[in-house]
Amino acid sequence: MTLLDLSEGAVVEIRGLRGGAALAERLHAFGFFIGSRVRLVKVAPFRGPLMVEDVTSGARVMIGRGMAGKIEVSYGDPA
């Protein structure tokens, strides 16, 4: 599942990236790493970007749909 598959308000953990080193470097610059918990705050209409929030720091970033489709996420390990 990727960020594009989520509904607004969903809190998930980043599990992997389907992009190369450039994508990983850009996400690290935003403060997002594998294992980070993020919340999908808002999805812009008309195929616009997604606003994603780091749950720990509260930092918010707008991410394009191309990048969001390469970020694999999950709701976490079942308890």
N, C-alpha and C positions, 0 to 999 in steps of 0.2 A: 504494500500500500504506500502511496506517496502523499505529499501534502495536498495535491490536487483532489484526492479522494475524500478529504475531510469536510465536515460541516463547521461553520463558524462556532467558535467557543471550545472546540475539541482540544484537549491537552494530550500530547503524545511525546514519545522519546525518539530522537533521531537514531536510526539503526544503521544506515549506510548511505553511500552516495554512488550513483551510477555514472557520474561524470569523471573527468580526469583531475589532474593536480590543480588546474586553474580554478575549478569549481570548489575544491576543498580549501584552497587558499582564500578564496573570496568569502566563503562561509566562516572560516576561522577569523577573518578580519571583522566580520559581523559579530563574532563571539559565539557562534554555533559550532559545536563539535559533536562527534558521535557520542551518544550517551546524554546529550543535553535534552532537557524537557522544554518543549515549546508549546505555545497556544496559538491557534489560528484565530486572529482577532477579527479580520474583515477580508472579504473577497470583493474586489471591485467589479462592477458590472461590465458587460461587453468585453469579456476576455481580458480584463485589466489585471493588475498585479494583486498579490496577496499581502496583507499585513500580518507579520508573524512576531510574536513576543517571546523572549526568553523568560521562562517562568521564574528562574532564580534571580536575575538582575532587573527584570522589568523592561529591558531594552527592546524597542520595537524597530522592525526593519521591513521595508517593502521589498518583496521578491517577485520577479517576473514569473509567469507561468512555465516558461521553459526550464528555469532553474528549479522551480517547485516540483516539477514532474520528475526530477532526478534525485530528489531527497526522499529516501525510504524511511518510513516511520512505523511505529507500532504503539499500541496502547499500553504496552508493558507486559511483564510476565504475569500470568494468571496466579492468583494467590491460592 
